[in-house]
């Protein structure tokens, strides 16, 4: 019997960009998450170093600004997940239409589930504004 | 330590802990509460460290385990086929098909361009079959039912994983052409054909069948396992999976880490966990409480975007995560009492 020879291109971080054509939101979420991990660790190092080098404490402010921006898609997708679970997949979910329509008849889904991610992310973005104008500047 | 507890910082620390701490820090600075703003900043930084280390383990360490192979850039090898150009009947239209075929000898995607006569009801699979029968018999693809039930003809059409038999040609023409490529989220075999061995291994990993303790009933059945409407609703949408593999191809985690068992298998894990007839219970949750299991999911929800049957694997995985956390909390309460 002939051996099956396969060629596997999985495993590279550059494959993330395959999502760009059909799920931009998911792409941003994934890229920002990876950036956030690196920036978080750098921030803690800078924070530690600022005990010895006072001039570094200013850098923490700018790092927090970057972290805040990188957190926005994470906060949104976390709340989207919560809304999805709370609404049995009817909000932000992709359940098939026939099932979803019968579910809607049998269950009352609160309209709040649709709004919560947007409202909370809005508050978070407002907090970013407060941080920039109230603390950083 | 259980995987769920190690992974918690990446789920709850960034989404709840650190943002709240940063917000509180900003408010305390604005309110002039100098006694607590320093403490809040310190806590934020410690939270960031915990999140960073946990996330690093989550994203980077698991990816180092996998081998990384890059596909060589695509080349246009075949000259454009003009055979059918200008011969369209009334009501028909000639559409350019750019087919990116994987050549196992050169390990390259080779782009062949074909002109195919189509009508308003033609789907991409019809077009490919016309190419195979009339123009190029060497073109390889996998297909069977031609009506979106068997899940064999999964491929990437205009950069989106789709079923060829369910994608209308005229509705999807982009820049005067249709681009077809194999699913790169699976190992490649030839042309548009991908290997599903790994996919079915992952599917088997979650034990996709009902566990029953009443073995006597299995061999000498005496009753039916009736279910109420509510019991059926819990798992019904997840049982529609046709195993086409589109969700795995779309999943960014599968694309960056072969170890992750993927959205299809996990959605089936939930499908059997939620089934009232199944008696495996919490053992199913423990089985997938792994970094390569539910905790590998980063919730990009691409799997649900491309699922042709509305199974919503991303939703199933979030439900599994919730069930695992609930289960752990109950266990820790019980052990304390």
Interface residues (C-beta under 8 A of the other chain):
Chain A: X4 X5 X6 X7 X8 X9 X10 X11 X12 X13 X14 X15 X16 X18 X19 X21 X22 X23 X25 X26 X27 X29 X30 X33 X34 X36 X37 X38 X40 X41 X43 X44 X47 X60 X64 X67 X68 X71 X74 X75 X77 X78 X79 X81 X84 X85 X89 X93 X94 X95 X96 X97 X99 X100 X103 X106 X124 X127 X130 X131 X134 X135
Chain B: X11 X14 X15 X16 X18 X19 X22 X23 X26 X27 X29 X30 X41 X44 X45 X46 X48 X49 X51 X52 X53 X55 X56 X59 X60 X63 X66 X67 X68 X69 X70 X71 X102 X104 X107 X158 X159 X160 X161 X184 X185 X187 X188 X189 X195 X197 X229 X233 X236 X237 X240 X250 X252 X254 X255 X256 X257 X258 X298 X299 X300 X301 X302 X304 X305 X306 X307 X309 X310 X311 X312 X314 X315 X318 X319 X322
